[in-house]
């Protein structure tokens, strides 16, 4: 009788586990992306923009600059390597001035961003960030209005090898590049990737 009771209890537990709703992988990806955007924005706010604002104020025009900030793993942190212009609504000379300003301001900086447990390990990381010109004060009405109206670039990819193989480009993609090499084969070069907008995480304006 005791054995029957234990078996019954086990079956009940199994049923509870079976009926438990499963969390969507897409929701997990979105949540992880928003959390990562908040971490990167906080790092930029504390370690880069205090130096950036002086030279950024000299960049002429009004618009946006998308910059790829490249990092190498060093001692468990992501150490800044270089800044590259992706695209800009400014003139080419002012985009170049913005790149030089970012390169000098981010030099020597680093940040922590934990990798997903059991996930792929990376040695390189590219942060593709959109910056406003001129740059409003963080948390201001101008930041909310201008940053809130932007659409993040779909600049990161996921390799989906299921037939037919495809590269899925989005803001929540995990790597920088992707190429299809066969009916059920795609590959990447292994650079971790994140896109975002300075002053915004997901759809929310960041209040530092």
DRENKOLTI-250056 format. One record per residue: residue number from 0; x, y, z of N, C-alpha, C in turn. Coordinates in Angstrom, 3 decimals. Layout:
N
i; nu; nv; nw; cau; cav; caw; cu; cv; cw
NUM; X; Y; Z; X; Y; Z; X; Y; Z
...
This chain:
208
i; nu; nv; nw; cau; cav; caw; cu; cv; cw
0; 0.829; -1.203; 0.000; 0.000; 0.000; 0.000; 0.862; 1.251; 0.000
1; 1.903; 1.176; 0.811; 2.809; 2.322; 0.885; 3.437; 2.568; -0.478
2; 3.794; 1.458; -1.174; 4.421; 1.590; -2.490; 3.440; 2.238; -3.470
3; 2.149; 1.817; -3.382; 1.140; 2.385; -4.274; 0.963; 3.880; -4.048
4; 1.006; 4.297; -2.768; 0.876; 5.724; -2.443; 2.026; 6.516; -3.031
5; 3.253; 5.959; -2.917; 4.426; 6.650; -3.449; 4.364; 6.760; -4.961
6; 3.906; 5.655; -5.605; 3.783; 5.695; -7.058; 2.748; 6.732; -7.476
7; 1.631; 6.793; -6.742; 0.603; 7.783; -7.049; 1.122; 9.189; -6.914
8; 1.898; 9.443; -5.846; 2.467; 10.781; -5.636; 3.430; 11.141; -6.756
9; 4.215; 10.153; -7.189; 5.168; 10.404; -8.273; 4.449; 10.753; -9.564
10; 3.337; 10.024; -9.818; 2.568; 10.311; -11.025; 1.968; 11.709; -11.002
11; 1.511; 12.126; -9.821; 0.962; 13.472; -9.683; 2.028; 14.517; -9.983
12; 3.249; 14.284; -9.450; 4.342; 15.226; -9.700; 4.697; 15.276; -11.175
13; 4.680; 14.088; -11.813; 4.978; 14.061; -13.238; 3.937; 14.844; -14.033
14; 2.670; 14.681; -13.639; 1.597; 15.403; -14.329; 1.734; 16.905; -14.141
15; 2.097; 17.317; -12.928; 2.304; 18.745; -12.667; 3.404; 19.283; -13.559
16; 4.489; 18.485; -13.683; 5.590; 18.911; -14.535; 5.182; 18.973; -15.996
17; 4.319; 18.003; -16.417; 3.891; 17.982; -17.810; 2.995; 19.168; -18.150
18; 2.183; 19.581; -17.195; 1.235; 20.657; -17.446; 1.837; 22.043; -17.260
19; 3.058; 22.116; -16.738; 3.694; 23.407; -16.505; 3.985; 24.096; -17.836
20; 3.526; 25.326; -18.021; 3.740; 26.001; -19.308; 5.223; 26.221; -19.577
21; 5.641; 25.995; -20.814; 7.032; 26.160; -21.196; 7.278; 27.589; -21.660
22; 8.389; 28.165; -21.222; 8.726; 29.541; -21.591; 9.224; 29.570; -23.029
23; 8.809; 30.558; -23.781; 9.203; 30.689; -25.173; 10.688; 31.042; -25.289
24; 11.382; 30.354; -26.202; 12.787; 30.662; -26.457; 12.933; 32.091; -26.967
25; 11.970; 32.537; -27.780; 12.005; 33.905; -28.294; 11.935; 34.914; -27.159
26; 11.063; 34.658; -26.165; 10.959; 35.560; -25.023; 12.254; 35.573; -24.232
27; 12.874; 34.401; -24.074; 14.155; 34.327; -23.382; 15.205; 35.152; -24.114
28; 15.232; 35.040; -25.449; 16.191; 35.800; -26.255; 15.963; 37.302; -26.116
29; 14.706; 37.715; -26.160; 14.392; 39.137; -26.037; 14.773; 39.673; -24.661
30; 14.468; 38.902; -23.622; 14.801; 39.330; -22.266; 16.308; 39.437; -22.090
31; 17.035; 38.453; -22.620; 18.493; 38.482; -22.519; 19.067; 39.668; -23.282
32; 18.480; 39.979; -24.441; 18.951; 41.107; -25.236; 18.738; 42.427; -24.512
33; 17.548; 42.622; -23.946; 17.253; 43.859; -23.217; 18.174; 44.005; -22.004
34; 18.394; 42.914; -21.280; 19.303; 42.956; -20.127; 20.714; 43.317; -20.555
35; 21.171; 42.734; -21.664; 22.513; 43.030; -22.164; 22.618; 44.478; -22.624
36; 21.570; 44.993; -23.276; 21.567; 46.395; -23.700; 21.671; 47.333; -22.502
37; 21.003; 46.979; -21.405; 21.070; 47.795; -20.192; 22.485; 47.784; -19.611
38; 23.129; 46.615; -19.615; 24.500; 46.498; -19.101; 25.462; 47.331; -19.941
39; 25.362; 47.208; -21.263; 26.260; 47.947; -22.157; 26.019; 49.454; -22.035
40; 24.771; 49.868; -21.967; 24.484; 51.297; -21.824; 25.038; 51.851; -20.511
41; 24.955; 51.065; -19.445; 25.496; 51.527; -18.166; 27.010; 51.667; -18.248
42; 27.665; 50.705; -18.886; 29.116; 50.787; -19.093; 29.470; 52.035; -19.905
43; 28.752; 52.277; -20.993; 29.023; 53.447; -21.826; 28.811; 54.739; -21.048
44; 27.731; 54.779; -20.247; 27.407; 55.967; -19.462; 28.492; 56.272; -18.429
45; 29.011; 55.234; -17.778; 29.981; 55.449; -16.697; 31.430; 55.537; -17.184
46; 31.759; 54.842; -18.285; 33.165; 54.737; -18.681; 33.527; 55.441; -19.979
47; 32.542; 55.758; -20.812; 32.860; 56.331; -22.119; 32.315; 57.743; -22.297
48; 31.025; 57.950; -22.057; 30.442; 59.265; -22.344; 30.996; 60.415; -21.501
49; 31.495; 60.191; -20.272; 32.101; 61.332; -19.566; 33.266; 61.943; -20.349
50; 34.017; 61.097; -21.085; 35.110; 61.586; -21.921; 34.599; 62.009; -23.299
51; 33.547; 61.352; -23.747; 33.032; 61.550; -25.100; 32.393; 62.911; -25.324
52; 31.699; 63.426; -24.317; 30.848; 64.599; -24.527; 31.610; 65.830; -25.043
53; 32.829; 66.036; -24.595; 33.571; 67.228; -25.020; 33.824; 67.216; -26.520
54; 34.369; 66.112; -27.037; 34.658; 66.077; -28.473; 33.392; 65.827; -29.298
55; 32.405; 65.121; -28.720; 31.162; 64.871; -29.440; 30.392; 66.174; -29.689
56; 30.536; 67.116; -28.775; 29.838; 68.401; -28.927; 30.377; 69.200; -30.111
57; 31.552; 68.808; -30.609; 32.156; 69.504; -31.745; 31.759; 68.884; -33.081
58; 31.106; 67.711; -33.037; 30.630; 67.076; -34.272; 29.456; 67.899; -34.804
59; 29.520; 68.299; -36.046; 28.521; 69.195; -36.622; 27.385; 68.422; -37.294
60; 26.215; 69.017; -37.246; 25.055; 68.414; -37.875; 24.123; 67.800; -36.837
61; 23.011; 67.247; -37.313; 22.067; 66.563; -36.435; 21.617; 65.281; -37.119
62; 21.682; 64.192; -36.367; 21.291; 62.915; -36.940; 21.770; 61.762; -36.086
63; 22.180; 60.688; -36.735; 22.634; 59.497; -36.016; 23.908; 58.945; -36.630
64; 24.666; 58.263; -35.790; 25.869; 57.558; -36.232; 25.811; 56.154; -35.641
65; 25.871; 55.133; -36.506; 25.944; 53.746; -36.045; 27.410; 53.345; -36.013
66; 27.876; 52.944; -34.837; 29.293; 52.623; -34.649; 29.437; 51.195; -34.142
67; 30.356; 50.445; -34.750; 30.698; 49.107; -34.268; 31.858; 49.249; -33.286
68; 31.593; 48.949; -32.028; 32.631; 48.974; -30.999; 33.125; 47.544; -30.816
69; 34.392; 47.316; -31.077; 34.942; 45.958; -31.045; 35.742; 45.718; -29.758
70; 35.551; 44.517; -29.199; 36.170; 44.159; -27.924; 36.815; 42.774; -28.017
71; 37.863; 42.598; -27.227; 38.509; 41.293; -27.077; 38.382; 40.850; -25.632
72; 38.219; 39.553; -25.423; 38.118; 39.048; -24.066; 39.487; 39.123; -23.392
73; 39.494; 39.660; -22.190; 40.750; 39.808; -21.448; 40.467; 39.709; -19.958
74; 40.976; 38.658; -19.328; 40.787; 38.500; -17.891; 39.338; 38.425; -17.467
75; 38.492; 37.822; -18.304; 37.083; 37.691; -17.959; 36.245; 38.915; -18.294
76; 36.877; 39.963; -18.847; 36.149; 41.175; -19.234; 36.265; 41.390; -20.740
77; 35.432; 42.304; -21.245; 35.512; 42.693; -22.647; 36.278; 44.007; -22.736
78; 37.492; 43.942; -23.322; 38.409; 45.088; -23.401; 38.282; 45.742; -24.782
79; 38.068; 47.061; -24.783; 37.859; 47.792; -26.034; 39.068; 47.682; -26.955
80; 38.794; 47.473; -28.256; 39.837; 47.381; -29.272; 39.786; 48.582; -30.216
81; 38.637; 48.732; -30.912; 38.553; 49.831; -31.881; 37.100; 50.156; -32.210
82; 36.912; 51.336; -32.817; 35.588; 51.793; -33.238; 35.558; 51.919; -34.755
83; 34.457; 51.451; -35.364; 34.313; 51.509; -36.810; 32.936; 52.074; -37.160
84; 32.895; 52.959; -38.129; 31.609; 53.490; -38.588; 30.882; 52.438; -39.425
85; 29.610; 52.217; -39.116; 28.769; 51.329; -39.923; 28.004; 52.162; -40.939
86; 27.297; 53.170; -40.450; 26.554; 54.080; -41.306; 26.273; 55.350; -40.527
87; 25.960; 56.426; -41.265; 25.711; 57.703; -40.603; 24.838; 58.579; -41.481
88; 24.023; 59.408; -40.840; 23.235; 60.393; -41.589; 24.005; 61.706; -41.727
89; 25.205; 61.776; -41.137; 26.024; 62.983; -41.208; 26.905; 62.951; -42.448
90; 27.555; 64.060; -42.734; 28.519; 64.099; -43.835; 29.696; 63.191; -43.483
91; 30.439; 62.751; -44.485; 31.521; 61.787; -44.261; 32.601; 62.332; -43.324
92; 32.910; 63.636; -43.429; 33.949; 64.194; -42.563; 33.483; 64.263; -41.108
93; 32.194; 64.512; -40.883; 31.690; 64.564; -39.517; 31.525; 63.162; -38.930
94; 31.204; 62.201; -39.773; 31.161; 60.804; -39.320; 32.557; 60.355; -38.900
95; 33.570; 60.783; -39.654; 34.951; 60.453; -39.309; 35.349; 61.110; -37.986
96; 34.871; 62.338; -37.764; 35.155; 63.030; -36.497; 34.505; 62.293; -35.331
97; 33.288; 61.783; -35.548; 32.593; 61.026; -34.502; 33.326; 59.733; -34.193
98; 33.841; 59.081; -35.232; 34.602; 57.839; -35.027; 35.868; 58.104; -34.213
99; 36.599; 59.153; -34.556; 37.831; 59.483; -33.835; 37.527; 59.823; -32.379
100; 36.429; 60.539; -32.158; 36.012; 60.904; -30.799; 35.701; 59.651; -29.991
101; 34.964; 58.700; -30.595; 34.604; 57.463; -29.902; 35.845; 56.615; -29.621
102; 36.743; 56.532; -30.600; 37.967; 55.745; -30.431; 38.774; 56.244; -29.235
103; 38.936; 57.546; -29.144; 39.717; 58.123; -28.041; 39.003; 57.971; -26.703
104; 37.686; 58.118; -26.705; 36.922; 58.090; -25.452; 36.796; 56.687; -24.874
105; 36.696; 55.669; -25.738; 36.522; 54.295; -25.268; 37.840; 53.576; -25.018
106; 38.944; 54.150; -25.462; 40.257; 53.512; -25.317; 40.554; 53.151; -23.856
107; 40.963; 51.905; -23.647; 41.320; 51.445; -22.308; 40.148; 51.006; -21.454
108; 38.919; 51.155; -21.951; 37.745; 50.793; -21.156; 37.381; 49.321; -21.333
109; 36.614; 48.800; -20.400; 36.179; 47.405; -20.465; 34.896; 47.251; -19.657
110; 34.218; 46.123; -19.861; 33.000; 45.857; -19.096; 32.799; 44.356; -18.935
111; 31.948; 44.002; -17.981; 31.580; 42.607; -17.729; 30.214; 42.328; -18.335
112; 30.082; 41.191; -18.983; 28.780; 40.723; -19.450; 28.828; 39.203; -19.450
113; 28.154; 38.605; -18.480; 28.204; 37.150; -18.317; 27.644; 36.454; -19.547
114; 28.304; 35.372; -19.957; 27.819; 34.579; -21.077; 26.812; 33.555; -20.586
115; 25.934; 33.155; -21.480; 24.879; 32.202; -21.151; 25.479; 30.881; -20.712
116; 25.028; 30.376; -19.573; 25.537; 29.109; -19.050; 25.297; 27.999; -20.060
117; 26.354; 27.264; -20.363; 26.239; 26.160; -21.309; 26.213; 26.597; -22.757
118; 26.294; 27.903; -23.000; 26.258; 28.409; -24.368; 27.641; 28.468; -24.991
119; 27.694; 28.956; -26.204; 28.949; 29.075; -26.939; 29.840; 30.125; -26.287
120; 31.128; 29.838; -26.244; 32.089; 30.776; -25.667; 32.715; 31.606; -26.790
121; 32.902; 32.892; -26.520; 33.439; 33.804; -27.531; 34.708; 34.482; -27.017
122; 35.577; 34.858; -27.952; 36.784; 35.621; -27.635; 36.706; 37.044; -28.168
123; 35.769; 37.294; -29.075; 35.593; 38.623; -29.667; 34.120; 39.023; -29.569
124; 33.891; 40.323; -29.458; 32.537; 40.845; -29.249; 32.422; 42.162; -30.010
125; 31.363; 42.317; -30.789; 31.104; 43.599; -31.447; 29.773; 44.140; -30.948
126; 29.808; 45.394; -30.522; 28.626; 46.098; -30.035; 28.270; 47.138; -31.086
127; 27.155; 46.928; -31.797; 26.738; 47.833; -32.864; 25.705; 48.807; -32.291
128; 26.167; 50.027; -31.995; 25.343; 50.975; -31.239; 25.013; 52.203; -32.060
129; 23.788; 52.686; -31.908; 23.345; 53.921; -32.563; 23.487; 55.083; -31.591
130; 24.137; 56.158; -32.051; 24.377; 57.347; -31.233; 23.719; 58.561; -31.863
131; 23.175; 59.408; -31.023; 22.549; 60.639; -31.479; 23.571; 61.769; -31.575
132; 23.394; 62.622; -32.571; 24.199; 63.839; -32.726; 23.235; 65.011; -32.919
133; 23.303; 66.035; -32.039; 24.063; 66.077; -30.786; 23.496; 65.075; -29.776
134; 24.261; 64.836; -28.718; 23.883; 63.817; -27.736; 23.133; 64.460; -26.566
135; 21.822; 64.134; -26.406; 21.058; 64.715; -25.286; 21.541; 64.181; -23.944
136; 21.138; 64.840; -22.874; 21.429; 64.332; -21.536; 20.660; 63.037; -21.296
137; 21.321; 62.099; -20.638; 20.694; 60.815; -20.354; 19.413; 61.004; -19.530
138; 18.346; 60.320; -19.930; 17.090; 60.384; -19.195; 16.278; 61.638; -19.442
139; 16.762; 62.520; -20.337; 16.055; 63.777; -20.599; 14.883; 63.562; -21.543
140; 14.043; 64.586; -21.651; 12.906; 64.528; -22.569; 13.398; 64.408; -24.007
141; 14.494; 65.107; -24.315; 15.047; 65.042; -25.666; 15.557; 63.648; -25.984
142; 16.192; 62.990; -24.999; 16.664; 61.613; -25.197; 15.473; 60.683; -25.431
143; 14.428; 60.843; -24.629; 13.243; 59.990; -24.768; 12.590; 60.181; -26.132
144; 12.512; 61.420; -26.574; 11.842; 61.711; -27.842; 12.653; 61.221; -29.033
145; 13.949; 61.507; -29.026; 14.765; 61.163; -30.194; 15.183; 59.697; -30.213
146; 15.663; 59.172; -29.084; 16.067; 57.763; -29.044; 14.856; 56.848; -29.143
147; 13.739; 57.297; -28.578; 12.531; 56.478; -28.604; 11.963; 56.299; -29.992
148; 12.309; 57.187; -30.902; 11.782; 57.103; -32.256; 12.653; 56.322; -33.218
149; 13.781; 55.794; -32.733; 14.699; 55.060; -33.602; 14.362; 53.569; -33.654
150; 14.752; 52.927; -34.726; 14.600; 51.474; -34.866; 15.977; 50.839; -34.823
151; 16.220; 49.895; -33.894; 17.537; 49.252; -33.816; 17.878; 48.539; -35.120
152; 19.145; 48.544; -35.470; 19.592; 47.861; -36.684; 19.511; 46.347; -36.505
153; 19.135; 45.644; -37.589; 19.128; 44.175; -37.557; 20.520; 43.700; -37.947
154; 21.467; 43.961; -37.083; 22.869; 43.775; -37.449; 23.551; 42.546; -36.897
155; 22.802; 41.646; -36.256; 23.385; 40.419; -35.721; 22.652; 39.218; -36.308
156; 23.288; 38.068; -36.302; 22.733; 36.913; -37.001; 22.707; 35.653; -36.159
157; 21.819; 34.756; -36.558; 21.788; 33.395; -36.030; 21.828; 32.444; -37.218
158; 22.614; 31.405; -37.094; 22.701; 30.381; -38.128; 21.677; 29.301; -37.807
159; 20.712; 29.110; -38.702; 19.714; 28.054; -38.541; 19.979; 26.989; -39.597
160; 20.619; 25.855; -39.213; 21.023; 24.848; -40.194; 19.900; 23.917; -40.646
161; 18.719; 24.032; -40.036; 17.615; 23.171; -40.458; 17.251; 23.448; -41.914
162; 16.981; 22.389; -42.666; 16.700; 22.538; -44.097; 15.446; 23.380; -44.343
163; 15.484; 24.382; -45.216; 16.719; 24.856; -45.866; 17.517; 25.758; -44.920
164; 18.826; 25.627; -44.919; 19.676; 26.434; -44.037; 19.455; 27.914; -44.317
165; 19.482; 28.719; -43.273; 19.266; 30.152; -43.466; 19.955; 30.952; -42.361
166; 20.249; 32.187; -42.683; 20.804; 33.126; -41.715; 19.677; 34.068; -41.307
167; 19.412; 34.136; -40.024; 18.327; 34.976; -39.519; 18.933; 36.228; -38.886
168; 18.705; 37.372; -39.516; 19.267; 38.639; -39.053; 18.264; 39.376; -38.195
169; 18.715; 39.842; -37.039; 17.807; 40.525; -36.126; 18.602; 41.292; -35.082
170; 17.905; 41.964; -34.175; 18.572; 42.640; -33.058; 18.918; 41.652; -31.965
171; 18.298; 40.459; -31.979; 18.547; 39.472; -30.930; 19.488; 38.360; -31.394
172; 20.043; 38.519; -32.598; 20.992; 37.525; -33.076; 22.223; 37.478; -32.197
173; 22.938; 36.375; -32.245; 24.033; 36.203; -31.292; 25.413; 36.407; -31.892
174; 25.546; 36.419; -33.235; 26.863; 36.550; -33.840; 26.863; 37.605; -34.937
175; 28.080; 38.052; -35.284; 28.184; 39.185; -36.193; 27.867; 38.815; -37.635
176; 28.305; 37.657; -38.063; 28.155; 37.315; -39.470; 27.581; 35.915; -39.634
177; 27.154; 35.614; -40.838; 26.565; 34.308; -41.113; 26.564; 34.098; -42.616
178; 26.837; 32.897; -43.036; 26.772; 32.587; -44.466; 26.226; 31.172; -44.661
179; 25.421; 30.999; -45.692; 24.862; 29.690; -46.036; 25.845; 28.991; -46.966
180; 26.182; 27.742; -46.635; 27.179; 27.007; -47.411; 26.637; 25.722; -48.017
181; 25.350; 25.460; -47.819; 24.758; 24.256; -48.381; 23.306; 24.148; -47.981
182; 22.599; 23.127; -48.461; 21.167; 22.972; -48.171; 20.838; 22.952; -46.682
183; 21.722; 22.381; -45.872; 21.482; 22.362; -44.431; 22.740; 22.734; -43.657
184; 23.528; 23.645; -44.244; 24.780; 24.078; -43.611; 24.905; 25.595; -43.666
185; 25.109; 26.230; -42.520; 25.480; 27.637; -42.469; 26.540; 27.786; -41.377
186; 27.313; 28.849; -41.441; 28.408; 29.003; -40.483; 28.649; 30.466; -40.151
187; 29.399; 30.699; -39.082; 29.788; 32.042; -38.650; 31.272; 32.032; -38.315
188; 31.839; 33.224; -38.140; 33.255; 33.302; -37.776; 33.457; 33.429; -36.275
189; 32.364; 33.451; -35.512; 32.480; 33.373; -34.058; 32.739; 34.680; -33.326
190; 32.145; 35.774; -33.776; 32.230; 37.033; -33.043; 30.868; 37.326; -32.417
191; 30.835; 37.406; -31.094; 29.589; 37.699; -30.385; 29.090; 39.076; -30.811
192; 27.769; 39.238; -30.901; 27.213; 40.474; -31.447; 26.004; 40.945; -30.649
193; 25.901; 42.261; -30.501; 24.742; 42.879; -29.853; 24.492; 44.227; -30.515
194; 23.235; 44.530; -30.800; 22.887; 45.853; -31.326; 22.100; 46.626; -30.270
195; 22.089; 47.938; -30.413; 21.353; 48.748; -29.448; 21.423; 50.228; -29.766
196; 20.786; 51.001; -28.913; 20.725; 52.460; -29.047; 21.177; 53.066; -27.729
197; 22.057; 54.048; -27.796; 22.520; 54.652; -26.544; 21.354; 55.339; -25.843
198; 21.174; 54.980; -24.572; 20.106; 55.575; -23.777; 18.820; 54.785; -23.786
199; 18.813; 53.602; -24.474; 17.592; 52.820; -24.573; 17.891; 51.333; -24.414
200; 17.038; 50.608; -23.707; 17.130; 49.153; -23.580; 15.770; 48.586; -23.943
201; 15.693; 47.844; -25.026; 14.402; 47.413; -25.526; 13.622; 48.642; -25.970
202; 12.407; 48.780; -25.490; 11.588; 49.956; -25.828; 11.614; 51.019; -24.746
203; 12.403; 50.794; -23.704; 12.406; 51.716; -22.553; 13.635; 52.618; -22.570
204; 13.442; 53.881; -22.225; 14.549; 54.806; -22.054; 15.245; 54.492; -20.733
205; 16.560; 54.375; -20.760; 17.325; 54.023; -19.573; 17.513; 55.246; -18.687
206; 17.172; 55.093; -17.419; 17.432; 56.144; -16.427; 18.614; 55.676; -15.597
207; 19.771; 56.294; -15.810; 20.991; 55.824; -15.145; 21.026; 56.266; -13.696
